[in-house]
Amino acid sequence: MINVAIVDDHKILTEGLQSLIAESTIATVVGVAHSAAECRLSLGFWKPDVLLLDVGLPDISGLDFCKEIKEQFPEIKVLALTTHNEYAIVRQMLDNGASGYLIKNAMADEVMAGIEAVAAGETFLCHEVDLLMKRPAEKNIWLSPRERELLLLISEGLTNTEIAEHIFLSPETIRGYRKNLLLKLGAKNTAVLVKMAIEQKLI
């Protein structure tokens, strides 16, 4: 049997998942938490094989919490379960150590297939996310943490010199970063860059 823990603040959803998993012949639920803080207190006792983790937790981003879990319990397989289907969030979740990604409208069979796959050491993407990740690269914009930080400072109206002072880099380096961001997003100027960043939820 695969031991599964669930971290999600939607109680109706967690109850539904518990019923679904309990009815399966391959897995059992060893614990449920409705926040990261609640999960931290019990994760060491639960020792799940698979952790179903919501990206939008009430007290911390599931992205950051996934990284934290993998650092402390590298043997736990994290399977993201969320309403977010943006490329940048999926990419970041996988980069932070998640073994799989499910959208909350996934069919019951797909949820169980995901649990089984990640428990076996495989990477699992639900059908919708799999299609998203296979789209042409130009539609998928992935920014490094540094580029994301820079984009946020640009959106706040800071000049290259002010940004350079803020993140302890030279103004020339910031100019290079800014130029790369314009190219990466295909923006003709800073105003368009900021507009696109907001629309595509990059900041």
ZIQUINOR-V262699 format. One record per residue. N is the residue number from 1. SS is DSSP state (hx for helix, st for strand, lp for the rest). PSI is psi in degrees with one decimal (* if undefined). OMEGA is omega in degrees with one decimal (NA if undefined). Layout:
n,ss,psi,omega
N,SS,PSI,OMEGA
N,SS,PSI,OMEGA
This chain:
n,ss,psi,omega
1,lp,140.2,177.3
2,st,125.6,177.8
3,st,123.3,-175.7
4,st,137.1,171.2
5,st,151.0,-177.2
6,st,131.6,174.5
7,st,105.6,-177.6
8,lp,137.7,-176.7
9,lp,-0.3,177.6
10,lp,103.9,-172.2
11,hx,-34.0,178.2
12,hx,-41.5,179.4
13,hx,-45.6,-178.1
14,hx,-36.1,178.2
15,hx,-41.0,178.7
16,hx,-41.2,178.9
17,hx,-40.6,178.4
18,hx,-44.7,179.3
19,hx,-44.9,-179.3
20,hx,-47.3,-177.7
21,hx,-38.9,179.7
22,hx,-34.1,-179.3
23,hx,-15.3,-179.4
24,lp,164.9,178.2
25,lp,6.1,-174.8
26,lp,-14.6,-173.8
27,st,161.6,176.2
28,st,147.0,-179.4
29,st,122.5,-178.9
30,st,-11.5,178.2
31,st,153.4,178.0
32,st,134.7,175.2
33,st,149.9,-178.7
34,lp,8.9,175.6
35,lp,165.4,178.4
36,hx,-40.3,-179.1
37,hx,-42.8,178.9
38,hx,-40.2,-179.0
39,hx,-42.8,-178.8
40,hx,-37.4,-177.6
41,hx,-28.2,-170.8
42,hx,-14.8,-171.6
43,hx,-40.0,179.6
44,hx,-28.2,178.6
45,hx,-39.1,-178.4
46,hx,-42.1,-176.2
47,lp,56.4,-179.2
48,lp,154.9,171.6
49,lp,-37.3,-177.9
50,st,135.6,176.4
51,st,115.4,174.2
52,st,116.4,-170.9
53,st,125.0,175.8
54,lp,140.8,178.5
55,lp,-33.3,-176.0
56,st,70.5,178.7
57,lp,156.8,-176.4
58,lp,-23.1,-173.6
59,lp,-15.3,179.3
60,lp,153.0,176.1
61,st,135.0,176.6
62,hx,-26.1,176.8
63,hx,-49.1,-179.9
64,hx,-37.5,-177.5
65,hx,-35.0,177.5
66,hx,-45.2,180.0
67,hx,-43.0,179.4
68,hx,-46.0,-179.2
69,hx,-45.5,-177.1
70,hx,-29.1,177.0
71,hx,-38.8,-177.5
72,hx,-37.1,-177.8
73,lp,71.9,-175.5
74,lp,-20.8,-178.0
75,lp,-17.8,179.7
76,lp,129.9,177.1
77,st,121.9,-179.6
78,st,126.9,177.3
79,st,108.6,-178.6
80,st,138.0,178.2
81,st,108.9,-167.7
82,st,169.1,174.2
83,lp,-12.4,-176.7
84,lp,124.4,177.5
85,lp,32.2,177.3
86,lp,140.8,-177.5
87,hx,-47.6,-174.7
88,hx,-38.2,-178.6
89,hx,-42.0,177.6
90,hx,-47.7,-178.2
91,hx,-44.5,-178.6
92,hx,-40.1,-179.8
93,hx,-43.7,179.2
94,hx,-39.6,178.3
95,hx,-28.7,-179.9
96,lp,4.9,172.2
97,lp,-1.1,178.8
98,lp,143.7,179.1
99,lp,-12.8,-178.1
100,st,168.9,-175.8
101,st,120.9,179.1
102,st,138.7,171.3
103,st,145.0,-173.5
104,lp,-14.0,176.5
105,lp,10.4,-179.9
106,lp,149.0,178.6
107,lp,155.7,-179.6
108,hx,-40.8,-179.9
109,hx,-37.5,-178.2
110,hx,-38.0,177.7
111,hx,-47.9,-178.8
112,hx,-36.9,177.7
113,hx,-38.0,178.6
114,hx,-44.3,178.8
115,hx,-45.7,-178.1
116,hx,-41.9,-177.2
117,hx,-48.8,-177.6
118,hx,-33.1,177.6
119,hx,-29.8,-179.8
120,lp,4.0,177.2
121,lp,9.9,-180.0
122,lp,164.5,172.5
123,lp,135.0,-177.4
124,st,126.5,173.7
125,st,130.5,177.3
126,lp,163.0,-172.6
127,hx,-46.8,-177.3
128,hx,-43.7,-179.0
129,hx,-36.2,178.2
130,hx,-43.3,177.9
131,hx,-42.1,179.7
132,hx,-45.7,-175.6
133,hx,-17.1,-179.6
134,lp,0.7,178.5
135,lp,159.3,177.3
136,lp,141.1,-172.7
137,hx,-32.4,-176.3
138,hx,-20.8,178.2
139,hx,-13.0,-176.9
140,lp,106.9,-177.9
141,lp,118.6,179.4
142,lp,122.9,-179.8
143,lp,144.2,175.5
144,lp,161.7,177.5
145,hx,-38.3,179.3
146,hx,-43.1,179.2
147,hx,-38.0,178.6
148,hx,-42.4,178.8
149,hx,-44.6,179.8
150,hx,-43.3,179.8
151,hx,-40.2,178.7
152,hx,-42.7,179.6
153,hx,-37.6,176.3
154,hx,-41.8,-178.5
155,hx,-22.5,177.9
156,lp,1.4,174.9
157,lp,14.0,-179.5
158,lp,145.8,177.2
159,lp,168.9,177.8
160,hx,-41.7,-179.3
161,hx,-43.1,179.6
162,hx,-41.2,178.5
163,hx,-42.6,179.9
164,hx,-43.3,179.1
165,hx,-37.2,-175.8
166,hx,-39.7,-176.0
167,hx,15.9,171.7
168,lp,46.5,173.3
169,lp,165.8,-179.7
170,lp,152.3,177.3
171,hx,-33.2,178.5
172,hx,-41.8,178.7
173,hx,-41.7,179.9
174,hx,-40.3,178.1
175,hx,-41.5,178.7
176,hx,-44.2,178.1
177,hx,-45.4,-177.9
178,hx,-43.6,179.6
179,hx,-43.3,179.5
180,hx,-39.0,179.1
181,hx,-41.4,178.5
182,hx,-42.5,179.2
183,hx,-44.3,-175.7
184,hx,-41.3,-178.7
185,hx,-5.5,-179.8
186,lp,35.4,-178.7
187,lp,139.9,-176.7
188,lp,-19.8,177.5
189,lp,176.5,-175.5
190,hx,-38.1,-179.2
191,hx,-44.2,179.0
192,hx,-38.5,178.9
193,hx,-48.6,-178.7
194,hx,-42.5,179.1
195,hx,-45.5,-179.3
196,hx,-38.4,-179.7
197,hx,-40.1,179.6
198,hx,-45.7,-179.4
199,hx,-39.3,-176.8
200,lp,10.5,176.7
201,lp,42.3,178.0
202,lp,-15.7,177.1
203,lp,*,NA
